[in-house]
Amino acid sequence: MKQIITASLLSFGLAATAQAEWKFGIGAGVGVFDIDGDLSEGGVSGDFEYDTGDIESAFGLNGYAANGPWTIKAFGSYLEVEADQDAGNVTIPDLTFERTTFESTVGYTYASDSDWKLGVFGGLKYVDIDISAGGAGGDDDFIDVVIGATASYMFAEKWSWDSMVDASFGDSEGTYGVTSGVTWRFAKNWSTSAMLAWETYEYDVEDSTLDADEIVLGLGIMYHF
């Protein structure tokens, strides 16, 4: 897997704040990823796999607004990958997978002290998926409810360990994820995070079923103001 500029799903550290005033942040990042799953249609199924080297286009942005125990987050990304894939005994040349994602959540920190914070969040996620090869394929969009929990532990003056679990359901067949890593607040207005994220999801895209696991290892940077 090679480095690319990609969506910074991983730049969520230090988003929650106990200050009784509005604070904001905007971030992006670099990372490597692997998508491994199964694509089936009409009783025929085959494995597929994409990694960072299959990228055709990728970009994303995330941000937050926080006041006291409340945090509003927004995230948007676009990913296009293309590679030859095997479906049974048949090779599908240049199978293209495109995904556009928008997510917005509201979080609440319900317990904290000087070293740790625990929170919950909920919101909505929109996903558009397009799978195509040789001019044929399917395109569908999905709106899910997202719920989850966060935990943050300050193990040094400017360092924290941040973790998140989430689940979404609605139009999709279900999405579940875990993210964990460390955040360094290296300046008053800047932080950087090294995160590992795992997500499993299933979508019915027209006549096809997409079932996959995705792993992302990334380094994010965020500007706070």
C-alpha positions in Angstrom: 0.0 0.0 0.0 1.3 3.4 -1.0 0.8 6.9 0.5 -1.9 9.2 -0.9 -3.8 12.2 0.1 -7.2 10.9 1.2 -10.1 11.7 3.5 -9.1 12.2 7.1 -11.7 10.1 8.8 -9.0 9.6 11.3 -8.6 13.3 12.5 -11.2 13.2 15.2 -8.9 13.6 18.3 -9.5 16.6 20.6 -12.9 17.4 18.9 -14.8 17.4 22.2 -14.1 20.3 24.5 -15.3 21.3 28.0 -14.9 25.0 27.3 -18.1 27.0 27.6 -17.4 28.8 24.3 -17.5 27.9 20.6 -14.3 26.3 19.3 -13.8 25.0 15.7 -11.5 22.8 13.7 -10.9 21.7 10.2 -8.6 18.9 9.0 -7.3 16.5 6.4 -4.7 13.8 6.2 -2.6 11.2 4.4 -2.9 7.4 4.6 -2.9 3.9 3.2 -5.9 1.6 3.0 -7.1 -1.8 1.9 -10.7 -2.8 0.9 -11.4 -6.6 0.7 -14.8 -8.0 0.1 -17.3 -9.9 -2.0 -19.5 -8.7 -4.9 -22.4 -10.9 -6.0 -25.1 -10.6 -8.7 -27.7 -13.1 -9.9 -26.2 -16.0 -7.9 -22.7 -15.3 -9.2 -20.2 -13.9 -6.7 -16.5 -13.1 -6.6 -13.9 -11.6 -4.3 -12.5 -8.2 -4.9 -9.7 -6.2 -3.4 -8.5 -2.6 -3.7 -5.6 -0.9 -2.1 -3.9 2.5 -2.2 -2.2 1.7 -5.5 -5.6 1.4 -7.3 -6.6 5.0 -6.6 -7.9 7.1 -9.5 -9.1 10.0 -7.4 -9.6 10.7 -3.7 -10.2 13.8 -1.5 -11.9 14.7 1.7 -12.4 17.2 4.5 -13.7 17.1 8.1 -14.4 19.6 10.8 -16.0 20.3 14.1 -17.7 23.0 16.2 -17.7 22.5 19.9 -19.3 24.3 22.9 -19.1 22.9 26.4 -19.9 19.2 26.3 -21.5 19.4 22.8 -19.6 18.7 19.6 -21.0 19.0 16.0 -18.9 17.2 13.4 -19.1 17.1 9.6 -17.2 14.9 7.2 -17.2 14.6 3.4 -15.1 12.4 1.0 -14.8 11.0 -2.5 -13.0 7.8 -3.5 -12.5 6.2 -6.9 -10.5 3.0 -7.3 -10.0 0.8 -10.4 -8.4 -2.6 -10.8 -8.9 -6.0 -12.5 -11.0 -8.3 -10.3 -11.8 -12.1 -10.4 -15.4 -13.2 -10.3 -15.3 -17.0 -10.1 -13.4 -18.1 -13.2 -13.9 -14.8 -15.0 -11.6 -11.8 -14.8 -13.4 -8.4 -14.8 -11.1 -5.8 -16.3 -11.0 -2.4 -14.8 -13.8 -2.8 -12.3 -14.4 0.7 -10.9 -15.7 1.5 -7.4 -16.7 5.1 -6.7 -18.0 6.2 -3.3 -19.1 9.6 -2.1 -19.8 10.1 1.6 -21.2 12.9 3.7 -21.7 12.5 7.5 -22.9 14.9 10.2 -23.2 14.1 13.9 -23.8 15.7 17.2 -21.9 14.4 20.2 -22.2 14.8 24.0 -19.4 14.3 26.6 -21.3 12.7 29.5 -18.3 12.0 31.8 -14.9 13.5 32.2 -12.1 14.5 34.5 -8.6 16.0 34.0 -7.3 13.0 32.1 -10.2 11.3 30.4 -13.5 11.9 28.5 -16.4 9.6 27.5 -19.0 10.6 25.0 -21.8 9.5 22.7 -22.9 10.8 19.3 -25.6 10.4 16.7 -26.4 11.7 13.3 -26.9 10.9 9.6 -24.7 9.5 6.9 -25.2 9.7 3.1 -23.3 7.3 0.8 -23.5 7.1 -3.0 -21.9 4.0 -4.6 -21.2 3.4 -8.3 -19.8 0.1 -9.4 -19.0 -0.2 -13.2 -17.0 -2.1 -15.7 -16.9 -1.7 -19.5 -19.9 0.7 -19.5 -22.1 -1.6 -17.4 -22.8 -1.4 -13.7 -25.0 0.0 -11.0 -25.4 3.2 -9.0 -27.3 3.7 -5.8 -27.4 6.0 -2.7 -28.1 5.3 0.9 -29.1 7.4 4.0 -28.3 5.8 7.4 -28.7 6.8 11.0 -25.3 6.8 12.8 -24.8 6.2 16.5 -21.5 5.7 18.4 -19.3 6.3 21.5 -16.0 8.0 22.0 -13.2 7.8 24.7 -10.2 10.0 25.1 -7.4 9.6 27.7 -4.6 12.2 28.2 -1.5 10.2 29.0 0.8 13.1 28.8 0.6 16.9 28.8 0.0 17.3 25.0 -0.8 13.6 24.1 -4.0 11.7 24.1 -5.3 8.3 23.1 -8.6 8.6 21.3 -11.0 5.8 20.3 -14.4 5.6 18.7 -16.9 2.9 17.8 -19.9 3.5 15.6 -22.7 1.7 13.8 -25.1 2.9 11.1 -28.3 1.5 9.7 -31.2 2.4 7.5 -30.9 2.1 3.7 -27.7 0.1 4.0 -27.6 -3.5 5.3 -25.4 -2.2 8.2 -22.1 -0.5 8.8 -19.9 -1.0 11.8 -16.5 0.6 12.6 -13.7 1.0 15.2 -11.1 3.8 15.2 -8.2 4.2 17.6 -5.0 6.1 17.8 -2.9 8.9 19.4 -3.2 12.7 19.0 -0.4 15.3 19.7 -1.4 18.9 20.3 1.9 20.2 19.2 0.9 23.9 19.0 -1.9 26.1 20.3 -3.9 25.9 17.1 -2.6 22.6 15.6 -2.8 18.9 16.4 -1.8 15.8 14.5 -3.2 12.3 14.9 -2.0 8.8 13.9 -5.0 6.5 13.6 -6.0 3.0 12.7 -9.6 2.4 11.5 -11.5 -0.7 10.6 -15.0 -0.7 9.0 -17.3 -3.5 7.7 -20.3 -2.7 5.5 -22.9 -4.2 3.2 -24.8 -2.4 0.5 -27.3 -3.6 -2.1 -26.4 -1.6 -5.2 -29.3 -2.2 -7.7 -29.0 -5.9 -8.6 -25.6 -6.4 -6.8 -24.7 -6.9 -3.2 -21.4 -5.4 -1.9 -20.0 -6.8 1.3 -16.6 -5.6 2.4 -14.1 -4.9 5.1 -11.9 -1.7 5.0 -8.8 -0.9 6.9 -7.2 2.6 7.0 -3.9 3.6 8.5 -3.5 7.4 8.4 -1.9 10.5 9.7 -4.2 13.5 10.1 -3.6 17.2 10.8 -6.2 19.6 12.2 -6.3 23.4 12.6 -8.2 24.6 15.7 -9.6 28.1 16.1 
